[in-house]
Amino acid sequence: MSDSHPEPKQRPRFVAGATCPNCGAVDRMVIDPTGDERRCVACEFVEARPDGPTELPVTRVTRASARRVETPAEAIKLLD
């Protein structure tokens, strides 16, 4: 007789805010932890997970030119 308990089955995890590249549905992408794939529950699109880190999309926060802009300070006058 074995004292080990069977491993609980891992459930697919939804990716918040992810958009399906096939049908465009938002919040319908899941990651399967055992199969190393992502899939859409709306259209059954399946794709292998990327091997390495992907590049971040360019946004107003990550853009180098946005970080170089200095906003000059202005003096304000308080009224009584």
Stockholm file with secondary structure:
# STOCKHOLM 1.0

chainA/1-80         MSDSHPEPKQRPRFVAGATCPNCGAVDRMVIDPTGDERRCVACEFVEARPDGPTELPVTRVTRASARRVETPAEAIKLLD
#=GR chainA/1-80 SS CCCCCCCCCCCCEECTTCBCTTTCCBSCEEEETTTTEEEETTTCCEEECCSSCCCCCCCTTTCHHHHHCCCCCCCCCCCC
#=GC SS_cons        CCCCCCCCCCCCEECTTCBCTTTCCBSCEEEETTTTEEEETTTCCEEECCSSCCCCCCCTTTCHHHHHCCCCCCCCCCCC
//
